[in-house]
Amino acid sequence: MNVTDAFGVVLKKYRKLANLSQEQLALQCNLDRTYIGMLERGQRQPTITTLFTIADTLSIEPNKLVKEIEALL
């Protein structure tokens, strides 16, 4: 598994734990719903700013996301 795919797996996990749809998460992060879908499918890589925005919206420390991504590699 590569970093992009691992980020998608972790993002989807925490989005579902927060009971948010892709559209709800996108709205709260001021992102497009299709972009969230592409992130979850490993088709796009987030910028560091986007990673922090998503983590904040999901009430997760960014380093926790990164540690989980590392664990999947």
Protein Blocks (a to p, Z undefined) as FASTA:
>chain_A
ZZklmmmmmmmmmmmmnopafklmmmmnopafklmmmmmnopaccdfklmmmmmmmnopa
fklmmmmmmmmZZ
